[in-house]
Amino acid sequence: MLEALLDFAYSTGFPGLDWRVFTMMAIAFVLLYLAIVHQFEPLLLVPIAFGVILTNLPSAGLMSPPVLEITEHTFHTQEPGGLLYYLFLGDELGIFPPLIFLGVGAMTDFGPLIANPRALLLGAAAQFGIFITFIGAIASGLFNAQQAAAIGIIGGADGPTAIFLSSKLAPELMGAIAVAAYSYMALVPIIQPPIMKLLTTKKERGIKMSQLRTVTQREKIFFPIIVTIVVSLIVPPAATLVGMLMLGNLFRECGVVARLEDTAKNALINIITIFLGVTVGATATAENFLQVETLSILGLGIVAFAIGTASGVLLAKLMNITLGTGINPLIGSAGVSAVPMAARVSQVVGSKEDPTNFLLMHAMGPNVAGVIGSAVTAGVFLSMFGS
């Protein structure tokens, strides 16, 4: 009887508890606190945080690979893998992020971008932080080019793109990169306003922009088709993300596939968000996460995000000086692709200077341009460093 009790005690997870487990649990609790109490990206941070908890539970084996017995002519499974191991294949094979883009496309109105094509430049400027951080990551000596590219994409504030690129170039860093990307996306209302105010004057923040022209349905239908063809011809590796984004948008704008649009922007994206969040969190094991490289990724990520925010604001100021465009520089910060949160931050900061100033729709132009820009940048990195 005593031996049976001892065997049971050793079979529990308690013997496996150590400081690393408690540290990862603390990180998960912080993410849950931000998501539940402060409502920072709860749809993403809640499943990610719970994935961190699940993967760090001693002996639970949710990310354990299957045990195979290989004979001369065949093989069979001696012990199946953990649930999250199989779901994680959707991340590893690059399936979940494009499906997220499909849903995002179905929810996105590209009308503000079509009405003001100059917003493309602001969206492109916000990607500057990606390349600066890529150079900085290589210069640190801690990362190779593939890893640096995956880290740099955090500056685009686009979680699915960061996961997609890291799965291709640096799967060993996926957990840290995903946690950093989604954490900074959640902290957009905290990180961006000080940068925006530092780089603009009170007069610039009060600039009122003229109302955008009305975009026809025909323009909205042709836009996703043309963007898919052009981007895919210029940067073929970006076709997966951009193609799914634009297919979802075509569902939205063509007006004849309401059921597909509804599925893409509701049921499908919600299901994939659960799977993606939990499995990404499950990659953040203590062995992979509690390293100097992880802290470096978190530091480089905030630098990338800050530079991306600043670049959009500064380009808007430059356009006003050189072209006399009358752009409120605050909308340049929305060039990072945290849709629609970054655009809302532009509106909030602008309305504090002048409650009658409505910048939201103007900010949505660079915001959705940033989604395209980060996907194209990921395609460029895949062209340069992919196998």
DRENLONU-904375 format. One record per residue: y, z, x of N, C-alpha, C in turn; residue in one letter. Coordinates in steps of 0.001 Angstrom, whole numbers, padded with zeros to 6 digits, always signed. Atoms other than C-alpha are relative to their C-alpha. Layout:
<rs>
YZXYZXYZXA...
</rs>
This chain:
<rs>
-001202+000000+000828+000000+000000+000000+001262+000000+000869M-001158-000060-000896+002399+000904+002803+000228-001324+000699L-000112+001302-000678+001632-002353+004578+000598-001047-000929E-000546+000949+000983+002395-004303+001394+001500+000226-000185A-001426-000299+000144+005727-002512+001025+000793-000465+001210L-000679+000457-001217+006607-003251+004648+000112-001514+000022L-000038+001470+000047+005687-006910+004210+001092-000477-000959D-001054+000372+000954+007943-007072+001149+001383+000226+000594F-001298-000313-000599+010797-005407+003036+000402-001050+001024A-000307+001007-001018+010530-007888+005889+000216-001390-000605Y-000172+001309+000647+010406-010792+003420+001357-000132-000671S-001332+000071+000606+013808-009884+001989+001013-000529+001010T-001039+000494-000889+017068-011137+003421+000721+001078+000767G-000750-001087-000636+018294-007715+004487-000166+000056+001516F+000121-000045-001466+016814-007827+008016+000835-001063+000706P-000768+001078-000621+018769-011031+008632+001502+000197-000044G-001442-000246+000086+022167-009523+007874+000558+000395+001364L-000691-000369-001229+024503-009423+010871+001474-000327-000157D-001456+000177+000094+028212-009722+011671+000385-001430-000353W-000326+001399+000308+028115-013517+011432-000117-000269-001493R+000169+000172+001443+026794-013407+007884+001179+000624-000745V-001117-000675+000678+029459-010887+006858+001314-000754+000201F-001214+000782-000253+032155-013029+008497+000070-001205-000917T+000015+001179+000873+031099-016130+006559+000187+000399-001460M-000213-000485+001364+030934-014115+003349+001478+000305-000229M-001429-000311+000122+034488-012910+003995+000817-001284-000163A-000691+001288+000125+035643-016517+004469-000187-000560-001405I+000273+000495+001357+033956-017484+001198+000813+000775-001035A-000762-000811+000950+035647-014576-000609+001487-000352+000034F-001401+000424-000102+039059-015676+000710+000211-001298-000773V-000116+001265+000730+038457-019180-000643-000081+000233-001507L+000100-000319+001426+037369-017741-003995+001275+000670-000502L-001254-000668+000374+040480-015546-004042+001112-001024-000214Y-001033+001023+000129+042738-018532-003459-000223-000851-001248L+000313+000870+001135+040938-020546-006128+000167+000708-001339A+000033-000691+001293+040598-017915-008851+001312+000722-000304I-001207-000793+000231+043636-015673-008395+001247-000880+000034V-001197+000835-000156+046173-018245-007185-000184-001420-000540H+000306+001307+000599+044468-021300-008767+000344-001156+000932Q-000179+001074-000968+044692-023367-005571-001258-000867+000012F+001118+000949+000044+042428-026386-006152-001314+000682-000405E+001215-000741+000372+039871-024272-008060-001223-000886-000211P+001145+000881+000240+037706-027261-009014-000745-000339+001289L+000617+000300-001288+037035-027788-005318-000377+001261+000762L+000239-001175-000829+037346-024393-003676-001081+000920-000561L+001048-000864+000559+035067-022544-006117-001389-000479+000415V+001334+000423-000457+031986-024730-005464-000165+000033+001514P+000105-000063-001464+032775-024954-001728-000276+001436+000445I+000182-001397-000390+033076-021182-001427-001388+000501-000364A+001328-000452+000396+029881-020619-003361-001074-000655+000864F+000921+000645-000926+028125-023154-001141-000071+000745+001322G-000029-000805-001232+029239-021098+001877-000852+001255-000171V+000801-001200+000260+027692-018006+000281-001490-000339+000008I+001415+000358+000124+024424-019767-000558-000639-000331+001342L+000603+000451-001253+023894-021308+002861-000127+001112+001024T+000029-001094-000975+024533-018046+004713-000813+001200-000461N+000905-001057+000439+022173-015903+002643-001272-000051+000853L+001179+000037-000875+019404-014944+005099-001285-000283-000773P+001337+000324+000515+015990-016471+004348+000004-000724-001338S-000025+000709+001279+017193-018236+001178-000504-001428+000156A+000546+001316-000314+016463-021609+002774+000489-001138-000867G-000487+001055+000895+018640-023670+000439+000345-001298+000734L-000277+001209-000790+019505-026079+003264-001150-000331+000964M+001136+000233-000895+016076-026022+004918-000591-001387-000240S+000659+001294+000171+014546-029462+005563-001463+000184-000358P+001422-000125+000339+011023-030170+004289-000860+000069+001256P+000978-000058-001089+008064-029381+006513-001057-001060-000273V+000912+001123+000184+005970-032510+006972-001214+000128+000909L+001214+000087-000812+002409-032880+008190-000292-001475+000234E+000160+001414-000334+002012-036192+010005-001383-000198+000609I+001308+000363-000534-001443-037650+010556+000070-001407+000574T+000007+001306-000661-002503-040894+012158+000479-001117-000912E-000305+001109+000909-002062-043030+009070+001012+000349-001089H-000893-000367+001091+000108-041057+006708+000628+001368+000282T-000559-001349-000093+002107-037883+006152+000176+000541-001419F-000274-000612+001289+002571-035437+003326+000820+001260+000218H-000889-001149-000080+004917-032579+002562-000798+001294-000118T+000634-001311+000051+003539-029170+003442+000861+000991-000774Q-000930-000915+000653+006642-027365+002218+001269-000763-000343E-001211+000753+000368+009515-028912+000246+001252+000627+000583P-001265-000523-000495+013076-028572+001481+000763+000746-001076G-000822-000727+000952+015765-026483-000142+000777-000937-000910G-000729+000809+000986+017684-027723-003165+001224-000662+000613L-001241+000545-000541+020960-028159-001299-000257-001013+001111L+000350+000998-001013+019202-030083+001490-000067-001384-000636Y+000144+001303+000660+018349-032857-000962+001329-000466-000598Y-001296+000395+000539+021743-032797-002683+000950-000440+001116L-000869+000330-001123+023412-032949+000734-000173-001451+000461F+000192+001408-000366+021921-036412+001233+001078-000882-000624L-001097+000748+000611+024642-037619-001136+001242-000007+000861G-001099-000039-000971+027211-036505+001457-000370-000788+001247D+000432+000578-001276+025226-037584+004493-000090-001514-000069E+000143+001453+000154+024568-041071+003138+001284-000657-000504L-001280+000558+000424+028186-041495+002028+000014-000465-001442G+000077+000397+001408+027401-041649-001703+001027+000741-000850I-000869-000799+000868+029411-038801-003245+001486-000330+000142F-001440+000271-000089+032897-039521-001773+000454-001277-000709P-000440+001187+000752+033085-043118-003103-000059+000197-001508P+000064-000253+001436+031984-041886-006534+001169+000874-000455L-001220-000757+000298+034810-039339-006420+001184-000958-000110I-001083+000989+000034+037143-042256-005656-000044-000822-001276F+000120+000722+001262+035784-044084-008697+000691+000775-001114L-000647-000827+001009+036864-041179-010892+001488+000132+000210G-001432-000092-000297+040204-040815-009118+000719-001269-000443V-000598+001270+000414+040906-044507-009706+000168-000084-001505G-000078+000042+001455+040168-044112-013410+001081+000923-000541A-001040-000936+000444+042705-041267-013603+001387-000364+000509M-001254+000268-000706+045439-042883-011509+000767-001154-000616T-000912+001055+000449+048400-044884-012744+000742-000546+001214D-000668+000618-001145+049509-047263-010006+001320-000657-000396F-001245+000603+000468+052498-048328-012115+001207+000335+000852G-001160-000318-000841+055084-046388-010042-000018-000713+001347P+000096+000728-001265+053793-048067-006884+000294-001477-000193L-000260+001422+000294+053836-051529-008452+001483-000213-000275I-001418+000127+000343+057352-050924-009773+000898+000154+001220A-000795-000224-001201+058587-049790-006358-000888-000187+001230N+000912+000274-001112+056556-051494-003584+000414+000673+001316P-000426-000682-001219+058691-049764-000931-000713+001335+000189R+000744-001248-000095+056680-046660-001735-001214-000137+000902A+001115+000233-000928+053870-048265+000261+000363+000440+001411L-000438-000377-001341+055929-047690+003393-000014+001521+000169L+000001-001458-000074+056317-043993+002581-001423+000533+000058L+001399-000397-000059+052601-043693+001944-000599-000278+001366G+000496+000336-001343+051905-045423+005251+000554+000964+001041A-000620-000903-000972+054351-043173+007115-000708+001345+000038A+000665-001297+000063+052499-040087+005934-001328+000003+000756A+001251+000075-000771+049391-041349+007774+000258+000176+001495Q-000343-000145-001415+051274-040950+011056-000603+001273+000580F+000580-001257-000463+050028-037368+011273-001451-000140+000402G+001413+000223-000326+046449-038659+011357-000138-000474+001437I+000140+000596-001330+047000-040690+014513+000503+000945+001089F-000487-000972-000980+049057-038024+016296-001064+001065+000253I+001028-001029-000145+046337-035453+015623-001240-000557+000682T+001117+000657-000686+043658-037915+016716+000225+000018+001515F-000328-000020-001435+045415-038220+020080-000053+001425+000541I+000002-001388-000442+045895-034456+020284-001399+000573+000130G+001377-000506-000050+042221-033752+019545-000721-000506+001249A+000610+000539-001222+041132-036057+022368+000589+000687+001224I-000676-000621-001144+043733-034571+024729-000456+001446+000217A+000451-001383-000142+042356-031072+024033-001245+000119+000862S+001232-000019-000783+039133-032028+025792-001178+000616-000721G+001080-000639+000761+037069-030327+023075-000794-000998-000824L+000611+000934+000925+036250-033449+021086-000046-001403+000597F+000046+001406-000380+035131-037026+021665+000785-000827-001016N-000831+000861+000848+036797-040015+020003-000459+000025-001454A+000512-000015+001368+034505-039992+016957+000388+001294-000710Q-000356-001282+000595+035087-036296+016338+001500+000105-000231Q-001460-000046+000138+038829-036643+016909+000472-000821-001194A-000364+000832+001148+039029-039448+014333-000290+000732-001306A+000358-000735+001210+037219-037317+011746+000943+001172-000235A-000937-001120+000125+039531-034376+012450+001376-000502-000429I-001327+000521+000304+042684-036481+012311+000189-000342-001458G-000127+000446+001392+041933-037725+008801+000366+001146-000925I-000440-001152+000799+042605-034177+007546+001476-000158-000364I-001424+000168+000240+046279-035131+007840+000326-000836-001214G-000219+000775+001216+045851-037509+004927-000108+000827-001258G+000178-000898+001150+045138-034511+002643-000884-000638-001059A+000922+000702+000892+042253-036467+001157-001411+000483+000318D+001295-000602-000263+039068-034424+000960-001163-000976+000006G+001126+000939+000002+036612-037180-000081+000010-000942+001200P-000077+000878-001163+037879-039474+002685-000387+000743+001268T+000358-000803-001171+037580-036671+005247-001510+000197+000076A+001454-000188+000029+033989-036014+004158-000707-001305+000320I+000621+001309-000228+033138-039716+004112+000049-000375+001475F-000143+000390-001401+034491-040309+007615-000791+000923+000920L+000749-000924-000861+032984-037163+009124-001503-000218-000138S+001435+000275+000160+029579-038064+007640-000433-001183+000848S+000317+001183-000797+029762-041346+009544+000195+000239+001496K-000371-000124-001407+031357-040227+012814-000351+001351+000611L+000216-001336-000578+030882-036465+013220-000624+000926-001033A+000618-000824+001043+028391-034973+010740-000109+001477+000372P+000110-001389-000433+028119-031815+012850+001270+000800-000285E-001278-000665+000271+031784-031046+012042+000385-000054-001477L-000366+000248+001394+031652-031886+008336+000443+001266-000716M-000349-001233+000704+031732-028297+007103+001392+000480+000334G-001318-000474-000418+034755-027265+009143+001100-000956-000455A-001001+000996+000402+036610-030514+008400+000250+000065-001506I-000155-000044+001455+035950-030300+004664+000734+001254-000448A-000678-001254+000364+036988-026655+004421+001479-000078+000356V-001393+000133-000405+040172-027420+006369+000754-000945-000935A-000672+001002+000836+040997-030530+004312+000297+000549-001389A-000205-000485+001363+040502-028892+000923+000886+001250-000027Y-000867-001175-000049+042184-025645+001984+001455-000412+000100S-001383+000437-000149+045314-027473+003087+000472-000760-001235Y-000362+000621+001270+045239-029585-000079+000403+001074-001005M-000298-001081+000936+045188-026333-002043+001322+000680+000319A-001214-000694-000435+048091-024965-000005+001222-000910+000072L-001135+000934+000008+050350-028003-000519+001282+000659-000508V-001258-000597+000487+052854-025984-002620+000593+001029+000943P-000495-000982-000954+053169-023479+000221+000428-000652+001306I-000240+000614-001306+053057-025727+003295+001174-000977-000031I-000958+001095-000010+055270-028616+002235+001470+000396-000200Q-001427-000263+000262+058506-027095+000804+000819+000408+001215P-000831-000337-001166+059692-025431+004060+000281-001193+000899P-000191+001197-000831+059179-028707+005962+001008-000925-000658I-000906+000884+000734+060963-030691+003267+001445+000497+000078M-001354-000556-000032+063951-028333+003221+000589-000033+001405K-000474+000011-001383+064160-028178+007004+000539-001371+000399L-000330+001363-000436+064422-031966+007320+001010-000700-000899L-000946+000640+000919+066845-032647+004454+001211+000899-000233T-001199-000752+000368+070346-031626+003479+000029+000222-001506T-000128-000271+001433+071347-030238+000109+000413-001272-000742K-000445+001242+000626+073076-033526-000649-001150-000980-000149K+001135+000920+000069+069957-035551+000170-000999+000446-001058E+000952-000493+000999+067776-033316-001987+000505-000208-001422R-000572+000209+001332+070145-033939-004885+000142-001459-000390G-000116+001432+000322+069957-037762-004750-000788-000319-001269I+000669+000449+001223+069165-039198-008174-000378-001470+000146K+000500+001368-000137+067078-042346-008253+000014-000692-001355M-000058+000772+001249+067380-045115-010826-001381-000087-000632S+001270+000047+000734+064722-045433-013492-000830-001203+000446Q+000900+001077-000411+061677-047495-012514-000128-001027-001119L+000186+001056+000995+061171-050816-014233-001353+000159-000695R+001254-000030+000741+058443-051241-016832-000992-000979+000627T+001042+000835-000600+055213-052578-015334-000903-000530-001102V+000813+000609+001051+053234-055014-017477-001487+000296+000215T+001439-000216-000101+049547-054634-018236-000642-001041+000911Q+000557+001045-000861+048876-057942-016499+000137+000379+001469R-000190-000444-001381+050353-056574-013284-000992+001091+000368E+000911-001105-000280+048234-053437-013587-001444-000467+000114K+001361+000538-000092+045076-055507-014070-000200-000739+001316I+000126+000779-001237+045731-057820-011130+000068+000884+001250F-000204-000847-001175+046735-054981-008794-001302+000470+000636F+001229-000464-000662+043269-053397-008214-000855-001130+000555P+000803+001131-000480+041627-056801-007850+000567-000526+001315I-000645+000543-001202+044165-058052-005291-000116+000982+001161I+000083-001002-001068+044205-054782-003325-001401+000054+000590V+001387-000035-000489+040405-054741-003099-000287-001173+000928T+000275+001198-000810+040245-058296-001782+000755+000041+001316I-000830+000025-001208+043123-057977+000682-000447+001069+000996V+000380-001098-000898+042138-054585+002096-001382-000238+000586V+001368+000213-000480+038462-055500+002357-000075-001120+001031S-000021+001077-000992+039286-058697+004254+000626+000463+001312L-000685-000477-001213+041604-056909+006676-000799+001112+000684I+000746-001143-000556+039572-053703+007131-001309+000139-000786V+001252-000017+000773+036001-054340+005895-000627+001382-000189P+000620-001314+000231+034766-050738+006484+000689+000830-001088P-000699-000745+001053+037385-049545+003981-000399-000463-001391A+000339+000581+001298+035819-051632+001212-000704+000991-000917A+000745-000956+000833+033556-048809+000030+000942+000916-000767T-000910-000940+000652+036322-046305-000675+001027-000717-000864L-001039+000710+000749+039045-048738-001717-000605-000736-001196V+000650+000727+001087+036614-050790-003798-000323+000899-001175G+000304-000931+001090+035440-047777-005793+001271+000527-000660M-001279-000451+000550+039024-046531-006197+000565-001043-000959L-000586+001061+000813+040153-049879-007554-000886-000380-001186M+000867+000238+001155+037082-050360-009761+000304+001013-001096L-000362-001015+000986+037889-047066-011458+001330-000299-000649G-001308+000331+000556+041491-048173-011873-000073-001201-000934N+000177+001156+000886+040378-051487-013358-000603+000444-001332L+000524-000568+001249+038311-049532-015892+001145+000516-000861F-001117-000617+000715+041527-047737-016819+000938-001039-000605R-001082+000907+000377+043852-050710-017033-000437-001210-000829E+000390+001239+000692+041753-053557-018463-000068+000175-001512C-000071-000284+001426+041534-051863-021872-001223-000360-000811G+001176+000438+000756+038040-053059-022795-001255+000803+000338V+001178-000794-000376+035734-050479-021179+000353+001492-000096V-000455-001375+000190+036985-047206-022626-001103+001006+000319A+001101-000930-000262+033530-045607-022391-000227+000171+001499R+000178-000100-001444+033203-046435-018691+001149+000774+000631L-001155-000749-000511+036715-045166-018020-000165+001487-000255E+000156-001405+000355+035996-041926-019854-001092+000665+000840D+001090-000562-000804+032705-041397-018014+000435+000211+001440T-000411-000075-001407+034237-042101-014600+000974+001136+000242A-001054-000986-000260+037220-039774-015004-000317+001382-000557K+000361-001313+000543+035420-036958-016815-001394+000427+000461N+001354-000491-000283+031638-036481-016750-000437-000285+001432A+000502+000372-001328+030856-038386-013547+000722+000745+001111L-000739-000645-001082+033647-037007-011382-000213+001513-000004I+000256-001433+000055+032968-033467-012613-001362+000347+000609N+001336-000233-000555+029267-033682-011765+000006-000163+001514I-000020+000262-001438+029902-035199-008350+000829+001045+000735I-000815-001051-000619+032612-032621-007630-000819+001264+000234T+000870-001172-000166+030075-029838-008190-000943-000209+001171I+000971+000273-001069+027462-031457-005943+000687-000085+001359F-000710+000183-001260+029987-032428-003277+000516+001334+000530L-000566-001263-000438+031695-029045-003179-001054+000966+000510G+001028-000959-000393+028543-026945-003039-000681-000423+001299V+000719+000450-001195+026832-029104-000416+000895-000009+001234T-000920-000082-001134+029921-029343+001783+000135+001445+000456V-000044-001418-000359+030232-025567+001642-001280+000443+000692G+001292-000380-000573+026540-025340+002506-000153-000440+001451A+000053+000387-001414+027171-027074+005834+000704+001021+000891T-000764-000982-000779+029400-024163+006896-000864+001217+000295A+000826-001118-000430+026664-022036+008394+000709+000748+001119T-000625-000804-001056+027597-019243+010775-000154-000668+001360A+000246+000630-001294+026029-021140+013668+000956-001163+000251E-000874+001168-000156+028172-024235+013029+001473+000350-000100N-001396-000254+000350+031358-022595+011786+000697+000952+000958F-000640-001033-000830+032003-019596+014041+000000-000423+001462L-000118+000530-001346+032918-021560+017144+001468-000277+000301Q-001375+000305-000413+036065-022267+019150+000442-001337-000585V-000331+001324+000529+035916-025881+017968+000478+000076-001448E-000396-000128+001404+036194-024755+014336+001439+000480-000122T-001384-000481+000013+039383-022790+014992+000956-001109+000436L-000825+001127-000446+040723-025835+016838+000183-001009-001125S-000094+000933+001129+039933-028024+013823+000993+000507-001041I-000940-000577+000970+041803-025661+011512+001438-000121+000494L-001339+000132-000573+044787-025680+013886+000489-001424+000010G-000377+001415-000033+044786-029436+014359+000240-000533-001410L-000162+000447+001374+044428-029912+010607+001374+000326-000559G-001321-000382+000513+047604-027994+009797+001088-000802+000709I-000963+000843-000727+049447-029952+012520+000034-001397-000615V+000074+001338+000597+048224-033232+011030+000714-000041-001340A-000602-000043+001323+049314-032209+007561+001513+000135+000086F-001446-000204-000152+052734-031022+008716+000680-001276+000487A-000591+001235-000516+053388-034217+010687+000002-001080-001070I+000040+000980+001080+052268-036367+007755+001106+000232-001019G-001072-000341+000941+054667-034534+005437+001364-000381+000574T-001295+000266-000638+057540-034786+007902+000246-001491+000167A-000163+001440-000241+056907-038473+008643+000485-000723-001243S-000440+000635+001238+057275-039469+005002+001452+000300-000312G-001391-000394+000254+060518-037523+004631+000951-000734+000946V-000880+000624-000998+061988-038928+007858+000119-001505-000219L-000098+001440+000256+061115-042525+006974+000918-000275-001192L-000897+000178+001147+062847-042144+003605+001460+000138+000435A-001356-000159-000525+065956-040902+005430+000416-001221+000797K-000305+001184-000805+065746-043831+007848+000264-001213-000883L-000200+001125+000929+065437-046310+004979+001362+000097-000669M-001331-000166+000600+068560-044840+003406+001096-000420+000965N-001023+000320-001005+070495-045250+006661+000039-001492+000283I+000068+001408-000426+069312-048756+007539+000084-000993-001156T+000060+000947+001122+068770-050311+004107+000886+000392-001163L-000832-000466+001110+071017-048225+001875-000757+000041-001312G+000881+000080+001155+068149-047747-000561+000245+001069-001055T-000236-001059+000984+069255-044511-002248-001268+000734-000389G+001251-000719+000257+065819-042882-001940+000209+001484+000257I-000007-001435-000249+065580-039144-002339-001106+000297+001019N+001012-000189-001048+063795-038138+000907-001148+000917-000391P+001055-000924+000415+061808-035482-000934-001259-000742-000440L+001190+000701+000478+059516-038137-002395-000845-000513+001165I+000771+000444-001156+058480-039148+001130-001125+000957+000344G+001047-000987-000292+056497-035923+001465-001236-000227-000851S+001136+000257+000889+054279-037113-001401-000904-001098+000535A+000835+001048-000573+052875-039823+000868-001372+000485+000416G+001350-000520-000198+049991-037495+001675-000729-000127-001334V+000686+000421+001228+047268-038262-000828-000584+001134-000816S+000422-001090+000881+046934-034893-002559+000576-000281-001386A-000487+000470+001310+047296-036472-006016-000444+000983-001080V-001441+000263+000042+049195-035396-008059+000825+001173+000533P-000669-001241-000388+050023-032042-006458+001210-000254+000892M-001109+000261-000917+052198-033475-003667+001207-000563-000745A-001103+000546+000797+054247-035435-006208+000684+001112-000801A-000585-001114+000754+054724-032278-008268+000859+000879+000892R-000795-000801-000931+055958-030421-005191+001357-000667+000223V-001270+000723-000134+058604-033139-004705+000908+000271-001193S-000772-000263+001215+059693-032637-008298+000533+001429-000020Q-000404-001401+000044+059800-028839-007991+001135+000272+000978V-001034-000226-001010+061833-028834-004778+001301-000676-000413V-001194+000713+000441+064229-031449-006166+000678+000671-001182G-000594-000618+001190+064706-029658-009479+000684+001322+000318S-000691-001231-000398+065692-026467-007661+001426-000279+000453K-001353+000401-000380+068695-028330-006289+000786-000487-001204E-000662+000550+001179+069446-030090-009575-001036-000090-001123D+001005-000022+001072+067465-029262-012743-000056-001293-000806P-000008+001251+000768+068452-032635-014241-000578-001168+000795T+000531+001064-000851+066889-034606-011364-001512-000089-000189N+001423+000183+000274+063481-036022-012278-000595-000975+001025F+000531+000786-001116+061577-037228-009222-001497-000281-000123L+001466+000048+000049+057967-036986-010410-000546-001421+000036L+000539+001364+000049+057375-040642-011296+000328-000773+001280M-000349+000646-001264+059219-041808-008180-000930+000481+001117H+000880-000555-001035+057078-039467-006063-001435-000482-000153A+001364+000467+000213+053881-040782-007649-000265-001319+000735M+000174+001254-000738+054506-044144-005925-000561+000240+001393G+000555-000303-001323+054097-042851-002349-001268+000830-000063P+001192-000842+000113+051488-040371-003573-001268-000848-000139N+001184+000855+000168+049055-043031-004807-000130-000984+001157V+000065+000845-001195+050000-045224-001835-000714+000740+001125A+000664-000798-001013+048801-042359+000355-001507-000004-000159G+001447+000079+000235+045366-042500-001290-000554-001275+000627V+000429+001270-000594+045073-046163-000319+000124+000063+001512I-000249-000058-001432+046551-045457+003108-001048+000791+000753G+001009-000806-000696+044078-042715+004018-001346-000701+000021S+001253+000746+000030+041146-044882+002927+000024-001141+001018A-000126+001085-000975+042431-047787+005024-000077+000559+001426V+000052-000622-001325+042958-045475+008008-001430+000379+000364T+001407-000318-000249+039384-044244+007647-000775-001261+000363A+000654+001266-000327+038265-047880+007663+000316-000475+001405G-000396+000370-001364+040229-048511+010854-000805+000796+001022V+000770-000844-000922+038537-045556+012572-001473-000414+000014F+001403+000442+000045+035123-046767+011383-000168-001304+000766L+000065+001263-000754+035871-050213+012801+000028+000251+001495S-000170-000272-001418+036852-048696+016133-001140+000815+000603M+000933-000970-000599+034285-045928+016562-001343+000088-000703F+001287-000048+000706+031492-046500+014029-001074-000731+000764G+001119+000633-000709+028060-047457+015279-000356-001321-000657S
</rs>
